[in-house]
Amino acid sequence: MSSSDIPKLVHDNMHLRISELNELLATLRRSPPQAQNAPAPAPAAAAAAAADQDRTIRELRATIQKLEIQLLHLSAAYDAQSELIRNTR
């Protein structure tokens, strides 16, 4: 593996991680804040569970956005490096 392959591998890895986080986010959105077969919690506990799930979803969205921004920067750097390599050959 050459050093020029490393940015591509990092890019691909980040892209995969963002996809995994998006899948987790979709799962969280679909699932109720309690287990399917669990007895119904008290209203206060249900509200706390829902608030906790909402917070987790917001944090996950923020993480995905940060990773997408990093991926854009990485893509730009990779493109610039590729262009530089093409121009020096």
C-alpha positions in Angstrom: 0.0 0.0 0.0 1.4 3.4 -0.9 1.0 6.5 1.1 -1.4 7.9 -1.6 -3.8 5.0 -0.7 -4.2 6.1 2.9 -6.5 9.1 2.3 -8.8 6.9 0.2 -8.9 4.3 3.0 -9.6 6.9 5.6 -12.3 8.4 3.4 -13.9 5.0 2.8 -13.8 4.2 6.5 -15.4 7.5 7.5 -18.1 7.0 4.8 -18.8 3.5 6.2 -19.0 4.9 9.8 -21.5 7.6 8.7 -23.6 5.0 7.1 -23.6 2.9 10.3 -24.5 5.9 12.4 -27.4 6.8 10.0 -28.6 3.2 10.3 -28.5 3.5 14.1 -30.3 6.8 14.0 -33.1 5.2 11.8 -33.4 2.4 14.3 -33.7 4.8 17.2 -36.3 6.8 15.4 -38.4 3.6 14.8 -38.1 2.1 18.3 -40.1 3.2 21.3 -38.1 4.4 24.3 -39.0 1.2 26.1 -38.6 -2.5 25.3 -41.4 -4.0 23.2 -42.5 -6.6 25.8 -41.9 -4.6 29.0 -44.8 -3.4 31.1 -45.8 0.1 30.6 -43.7 2.4 32.8 -45.1 5.1 35.0 -45.8 8.3 33.1 -42.8 10.1 34.6 -40.5 7.2 33.7 -41.9 7.1 30.2 -41.4 10.8 29.8 -37.8 10.4 31.1 -37.1 7.5 28.7 -38.5 9.5 25.8 -36.4 12.6 26.7 -33.3 10.4 27.0 -34.0 8.9 23.6 -34.6 12.3 22.0 -31.3 13.5 23.5 -29.5 10.5 22.1 -31.0 11.1 18.7 -29.9 14.8 18.8 -26.4 13.8 19.8 -26.2 11.2 17.1 -27.4 13.7 14.5 -24.7 16.2 15.7 -22.1 13.4 15.4 -23.2 12.5 11.9 -23.1 16.1 10.8 -19.5 16.5 12.2 -18.4 13.4 10.5 -20.0 14.5 7.2 -18.1 17.8 7.4 -14.9 16.0 8.2 -15.6 13.7 5.2 -16.0 16.8 2.9 -12.7 18.2 4.1 -11.0 14.8 3.6 -12.5 14.5 0.2 -11.2 17.9 -0.8 -7.7 17.1 0.6 -7.8 13.8 -1.3 -8.8 15.5 -4.5 -6.0 18.1 -4.0 -3.4 15.4 -3.3 -4.6 13.4 -6.3 -4.3 16.5 -8.5 -0.8 17.2 -7.2 0.3 13.7 -7.9 -1.1 13.8 -11.4 0.6 17.1 -12.1 4.0 15.9 -10.9 4.0 12.8 -13.1 
